């Protein structure tokens, strides 16, 4: 377990750990910029096979849940970058996101601002039965501070999930 996960674990009241396939370096930063922020959806194929194989290593989980994006991001970008990276894996759509229109995106915030971000995730009441007592694997593209993934995990635990971990393309 990395030092970041150890620190979060010491301050948290639930079990959570992230597994990353690659390190987030300058090359990965350039890739993410072109893929997510310039909207080059074809770039998903650079990693989708390797990433979906990595995710499949965690077969003990009942549900695979891609981190959702808010409506504004969907309208602007036109795709959820996490779903693109998952290849042929099925997403269990049980987690939703609502963000204030005026709020900056995580990628636009400094570390301290990210850590202060409120929780924007929720589970629709109709989905609660699907996650009760289930082991859930969250999928995201980049683990930076862990704040977003931990908010998602907290939301799922509050709704009755038995265990939540995450897999990210890079950290």
JOWOGI-V9015 format. One record per helix or strand. SS is the DSSP state (H for helix, E for strand). FROM is the first residue (numbers start at 0). LEN is the number of residues. If there is no record, write none. Layout:
((SS/FROM/LEN) (SS/FROM/LEN))
This chain:
((H/2/9) (E/17/5) (H/25/12) (H/40/6) (H/47/9) (E/62/4) (H/70/7) (H/80/5) (E/95/2) (H/105/3) (H/110/6) (E/120/2) (H/124/7) (E/134/8) (H/146/12) (E/162/8))
